[in-house]
Amino acid sequence: MKRYIAAIMYTAIALGATPSFADSSAAAALRTGDMKKLVFHSTPEATSSAAFILPDGGGEKTLDDYSGKYVLVNFWATWCAPCRKEMPMLSELQAEFGGDNFEVVTIATGRNTPAGISKFFADSGINNLPRYQDPKQALASQMGVFGLPITVIMDPNGEEIARLRGDADWSSGSAKAIIAELVKSE
């Protein structure tokens, strides 16, 4: 089976198609400092189609809704001190790179009230990130999120290409270079 998949990959490459995970090797080479904790997968991994809740009774969404762009998904909670530290950095990433090819998606998982999330964002000066919720942890559970924060990077096909456990300096030159490299490849 592995030989069959390898044959298909090499044929696709020979015909000019580049699988999305091939692009991540250049980004992986840019990891320094905290970004060394960012683990790029050798092949993309499936994500969950479990719904999460939009703020203020706005309905539901899934990660599939972000197909077509690189997405940095951050699972966090209002009680999480490392989450409080890195949220402004994620906001900075969104301000610098957010657009047609990239988006930062923040999902509060577990017991986080809408009022608590709003206060967290206000206290942190965040006004450009979504206040999504996963109160029953269905998405987090299906995505293998145990402990917070967890950050997942998805490719435009909606597959997970990298994961970072714990907090990191998302405002670092390394983090920005990684995102710039991914977005450039799109």
LODOPA-931768 format. One record per atom (N, C-alpha, C): y, x, z. Coordinates in steps of 0.001 Angstrom, whole numbers, padded with zeros to 6 digits, always signed. Last residue first. Layout:
BEGIN
YXZ ...
END
This chain:
BEGIN
+029505+000936-001025 +029317-000455-001462 +029987-000715-002755 +030183+003400-000160 +028974+003306-000974 +028765+001909-001536 +032344+002934+001482 +032558+003608+000199 +031371+003418-000734 +031089+001969+003733 +031917+001051+002947 +032166+001631+001553 +029834+004336+004654 +029056+003144+004307 +029841+002225+003387 +032065+006008+005080 +031005+006409+004141 +030176+005203+003714 +033456+004586+007036 +034093+004855+005743 +033048+005215+004687 +031589+004714+009136 +031929+003418+008543 +032556+003619+007166 +031624+007526+009561 +030370+006821+009254 +030678+005492+008568 +034291+007978+010227 +033735+008619+009028 +032441+007922+008591 +034470+006557+012613 +035262+006122+011464 +034738+006727+010161 +032748+008093+014210 +032481+006667+013982 +033212+006175+012742 +034095+010602+014119 +032733+010463+013618 +032410+009003+013303 +036518+010105+015376 +036508+010498+013963 +035139+010329+013341 +036279+007207+017527 +036158+008636+017218 +036199+008882+015710 +036188+004683+018307 +037465+005096+017731 +037429+006578+017341 +033828+004229+019558 +033936+003712+018196 +035284+004046+017559 +032099+005802+021656 +033500+005899+021263 +033620+005520+019789 +029752+003533+023161 +030100+004710+022374 +031587+004674+022065 +027125+002224+025280 +028475+002252+024727 +028707+003551+023975 +023747+001267+024293 +024780+001729+025211 +026135+001757+024532 +022215+002128+021281 +022024+001548+022616 +023064+002144+023555 +022599+001415+017957 +023078+002274+019037 +022921+001522+020347 +021094+001438+014754 +021243+000806+016065 +021700+001853+017076 +020872+000608+011216 +021114+001533+012328 +021327+000749+013617 +020219-001346+009451 +020012+000033+008999 +020221+001044+010121 +019014-004576+009053 +019474-003578+010021 +019170-002191+009506 +020106-006548+006288 +019051-005835+007004 +019667-004791+007933 +021795-007765+004505 +021530-008438+005772 +020429-007795+006579 +022582-006388+002349 +021411-007248+002154 +021044-008003+003425 +024596-004712+003268 +024979-005929+002551 +023811-006880+002245 +023260-003768+006555 +023712-003477+005200 +024071-004787+004480 +024329-003600+009964 +023564-004264+008902 +024143-003884+007552 +024060-002032+013009 +024754-002018+011725 +023810-002602+010683 +024409-002989+016361 +023535-002941+015197 +024414-002887+013950 +024637-002155+019716 +025353-002316+018459 +024386-002066+017311 +024602-003324+022969 +023776-002859+021854 +024573-003133+020589 +025776-002635+026315 +025907-003186+024968 +024876-002586+024015 +022781-004044+027685 +024038-004175+026944 +024915-002970+027222 +019345-005030+027428 +020388-004177+027968 +021620-004282+027090 +017781-005599+024617 +017458-005570+026038 +018383-004550+026676 +017278-007032+021685 +018398-006563+022502 +018028-006722+023966 +015663-007863+019573 +015207-006796+020460 +016329-006190+021288 +016354-010040+018120 +016833-008752+017607 +016419-007588+018511 +015409-012110+019636 +014753-011859+018348 +015170-010520+017735 +017270-011890+021766 +015840-011697+021987 +015119-011357+020683 +019695-012504+020478 +019503-011207+021140 +018019-010906+021333 +019175-015163+019653 +019430-014103+018679 +019158-012739+019290 +018792-016366+022213 +017793-016500+021151 +017956-015381+020123 +020359-016563+024499 +019862-015251+024090 +018766-015324+023025 +021751-018754+025060 +020327-018785+025408 +019615-017514+024996 +024337-018051+024108 +024113-018354+025522 +022645-018367+025939 +025915-016345+022276 +024466-016513+022176 +023974-016842+023589 +029109-016684+020719 +028240-016725+021895 +026779-016940+021501 +032109-015100+019456 +030834-015794+019285 +029999-015698+020548 +034870-014530+018886 +034398-014811+020246 +033094-015622+020167 +035773-011860+016623 +035284-013211+016911 +034765-013334+018341 +038860-010007+016786 +037398-010058+016790 +036939-011465+017143 +041573-009751+017128 +041062-009718+015765 +039532-009717+015679 +042581-009454+019624 +042915-010698+018929 +042381-010747+017503 +042529-007970+022735 +041752-008166+021507 +042148-009496+020879 +043405-007097+025221 +044332-007088+024089 +043647-007263+022747 +041870-007398+027415 +041631-006188+026623 +042569-006076+025428 +042654-009871+028348 +042844-008711+029221 +042710-007393+028459 +041754-011421+026149 +043185-011345+026475 +043478-010112+027325 +038966-011076+026332 +039681-010643+025128 +041173-010480+025417 +038537-012182+028900 +038105-010814+028597 +038889-010275+027405 +039438-014808+028459 +040130-013945+029420 +039807-012477+029160 +037498-015677+026601 +038926-015673+026237 +039719-014754+027154 +035228-015460+028218 +035342-014653+027005 +036800-014551+026577 +035799-017372+030177 +035600-015978+030556 +035744-015040+029367 +035859-019682+028616 +037069-019262+029330 +036976-017790+029738 +033162-019774+027737 +034248-019612+026761 +035547-019148+027420 +031057-017761+029860 +031770-019003+029578 +032835-018755+028510 +028023-016387+029552 +029425-016037+029363 +030155-017326+029014 +024925-015557+029899 +025866-016450+030593 +027293-015919+030528 +023965-014296+026652 +023689-014696+028030 +024778-015595+028586 +026244-012385+024710 +024905-012917+024909 +024664-013207+026392 +028750-012472+022446 +028509-012455+023891 +027167-013129+024138 +029192-010640+019670 +028428-011792+020146 +028143-011606+021641 +031311-009648+017089 +030988-009513+018508 +030327-010793+018994 +031413-007914+014160 +031044-009212+014721 +030626-008990+016163 +033394-006383+011802 +032866-006245+013155 +032636-007653+013687 +032777-005790+008350 +033285-006655+009414 +032608-006311+010736 +033323-004865+004930 +032941-004517+006298 +033539-005514+007281 +034263-005590+002438 +033050-004778+002500 +032543-004492+003909 +036591-007128+002739 +035536-007618+001859 +034216-006876+002012 +037341-006276+006126 +037728-006790+004819 +036519-007253+004038 +038061-003634+008413 +037661-005015+008157 +038176-005513+006818 +039033-001109+009048 +038054-001232+007961 +037701-002667+007581 +041076-001333+011023 +041136-000289+010001 +040238-000567+008799 +040375-003518+012600 +041728-003433+012048 +041796-002440+010893 +037757-002814+013322 +037990-004006+012516 +039364-003949+011850 +038319-000544+014899 +037497-000427+013687 +037725-001603+012750 +039775-001787+016971 +040437-000789+016113 +039658-000587+014812 +037738-003284+018103 +038899-003972+017532 +039643-003046+016569 +036213-001239+019105 +035645-002076+018045 +036754-002852+017341 +037968-000368+021052 +037613+000543+019970 +037015-000222+018796 +038032-002526+022830 +039246-002161+022092 +038972-001219+020919 +035217-002403+023695 +035737-003511+022889 +037050-003178+022173 +034443-000334+025435 +034356-000112+023992 +034955-001228+023136 +034973-001249+028074 +035496+000039+027618 +035507+000138+026093 +033528-003589+028227 +034985-003654+028405 +035635-002376+027865 +030992-002543+028051 +031476-003428+026985 +032998-003504+027028 +030699-001177+030459 +030781-000396+029224 +031290-001236+028034 +030671-003545+032193 +031762-002555+032237 +031821-001690+030978 +029930-006821+031690 +029461-005483+031304 +030626-004495+031246 +030602-009435+031944 +030378-008692+033181 +030026-007221+032944 +030669-010440+029346 +031931-010321+030085 +031784-009474+031350 +028644-008603+027007 +028822-009649+028025 +030099-009379+028803 +027272-008054+023667 +028012-007675+024852 +028020-008828+025852 +026480-006698+020587 +026020-007626+021623 +026613-007153+022943 +027975-006308+017558 +027986-005794+018923 +027580-006916+019880 +027401-005396+014332 +027197-006482+015284 +027088-005876+016676 +028948-004606+011531 +028658-003973+012803 +028603-005106+013817 +028016-004953+008205 +028422-005649+009420 +028001-004826+010630 +028798-004759+004794 +028293-004066+005978 +028861-004772+007200 +028168-007685+002778 +029042-006662+003348 +028316-005943+004476 +026332-009549+001952 +027257-009034+000950 +028215-007978+001480 +026114-011849+004642 +025479-011174+003519 +026546-010712+002526 +026885-013324+006764 +027631-012098+006493 +027026-011278+005359 +025162-015378+007209 +026489-015732+006707 +027322-014504+006349 +023008-014277+008502 +022910-014450+007047 +024262-014787+006434 +023561-014573+011150 +023887-013287+010549 +023804-013350+009026 +024965-017894+011438 +023862-016937+011536 +024323-015618+010924 +026691-020363+013400 +026628-019417+012307 +025366-018590+012481 +027989-023573+014437 +027088-022428+014524 +027170-021576+013268 +030934-025072+015902 +029649-025116+015210 +028838-023855+015420 +033237-024939+017447 +033358-024810+015996 +032044-024813+015238 +033799-025056+020149 +033019-026129+019538 +033040-026108+018022 +035151-022621+020721 +035858-023904+020767 +035128-025021+020032 +033373-020224+018630 +034228-020622+019762 +034806-022028+019594 +029950-020703+017561 +031341-020359+017282 +032214-020832+018442 +026778-019449+018498 +027798-020492+018622 +029184-019933+018334 +024046-018581+016331 +024898-018334+017483 +026078-019288+017391 +020652-018942+015172 +022074-019305+015166 +022761-018860+016455 +018401-016601+013777 +018757-017492+014891 +020265-017730+014884 +017420-014874+011976 +018233-015961+011421 +018583-016980+012508 +017409-011318+012515 +017068-012683+012896 +017959-013693+012176 +016438-008740+010169 +017218-009250+011296 +016799-010696+011551 +014291-006057+009162 +014703-007464+009118 +015531-007809+010346 +015456-002759+008419 +014624-003672+009196 +015187-005089+009105 +015285-000095+005983 +015972-001224+006631 +014981-002145+007342 +013834+003030+006899 +013877+001890+005979 +014568+000734+006706 +014639+004740+008866 +014190+005317+007601 +014100+004252+006510 +017664+003944+010624 +016257+003693+010343 +015876+004310+008992 +019744+005843+012684 +019570+005241+011371 +018078+005101+011100 +021113+005531+015779 +019849+005856+015111 +019774+005096+013793 +023578+006877+017581 +023384+005913+016506 +022167+006334+015699 +023993+009008+019217 +023096+007959+019730 +022818+006883+018678 +025899+010424+017967 +024541+010969+017867 +023522+009963+018385 +028285+009335+018667 +027614+008758+017500 +026228+009357+017256 +029344+010883+020679 +028652+009639+021031 +027847+009068+019869 +029147+013798+018623 +029533+013185+019894 +028683+011966+020227 +028427+012811+015222 +028738+013823+016232 +029102+013085+017511 +027183+012033+012075 +027118+011733+013507 +027411+012969+014357 +027006+012348+009369 +028349+012434+009951 +028369+012205+011463 +024506+011796+008423 +024866+013204+008545 +026221+013407+009228 +024559+009056+008116 +023832+009616+009256 +024205+011076+009489 +025874+008842+005662 +026539+008374+006872 +025880+008981+008110 +023882+009808+003990 +025166+010516+004041 +025925+010126+005305 +021906+007873+004449 +021638+009260+004813 +022934+010071+004889 +022584+005368+003480 +022839+005636+004886 +022591+007093+005274 +021763+005083+000873 +023165+005354+001119 +023425+005767+002562 +019144+004265+001096 +019405+005612+000595 +020842+006017+000885 +019188+001621+001790 +018961+002581+002856 +019163+004012+002393 +019578+000250-000644 +020682+000348+000301 +020447+001402+001381 +018336+001893-003584 +018127+001043-002425 +019207+001284-001380 +019712+001869-006686 +019679+002670-005469 +019459+001756-004286 +018670+001867-010037 +018913+001083-008823 +018818+002009-007625 +017943+003408-012217 +019344+003364-011828 +019641+002538-010599 +015350+003806-012797 +016047+002830-013636 +017502+002647-013221 +014603+005491-010759 +014624+006014-012123 +015384+005087-013065 +014623+003669-008669 +015600+004758-008681 +015729+005328-010086 +012437+002077-009405 +013773+001474-009278 +014856+002541-009328 +010414+003984-009257 +010702+003321-010528 +012096+002722-010498 +010484+004573-006557 +010799+005630-007519 +011101+005051-008891 +009732+002032-005508 +011009+002665-005164 +011400+003701-006203 +007155+001719-006583 +008214+000746-006913 +009590+001356-006643 +005864+003869-005348 +005947+003799-006810 +007043+002843-007251 +006048+003119-002665 +006719+004328-003122 +006879+004323-004642 +004399+000856-002732 +005820+000708-002393 +006599+001927-002868 +001979+002152-003366 +002502+001086-004223 +004004+000905-003985 +001608+003815-001204 +001783+004409-002536 +002381+003398-003503 +001249+001945+000816 +002408+002833+000869 +002672+003456-000499 -001188+000825+000000 +000000+000000+000000 +001252+000870+000000 
END
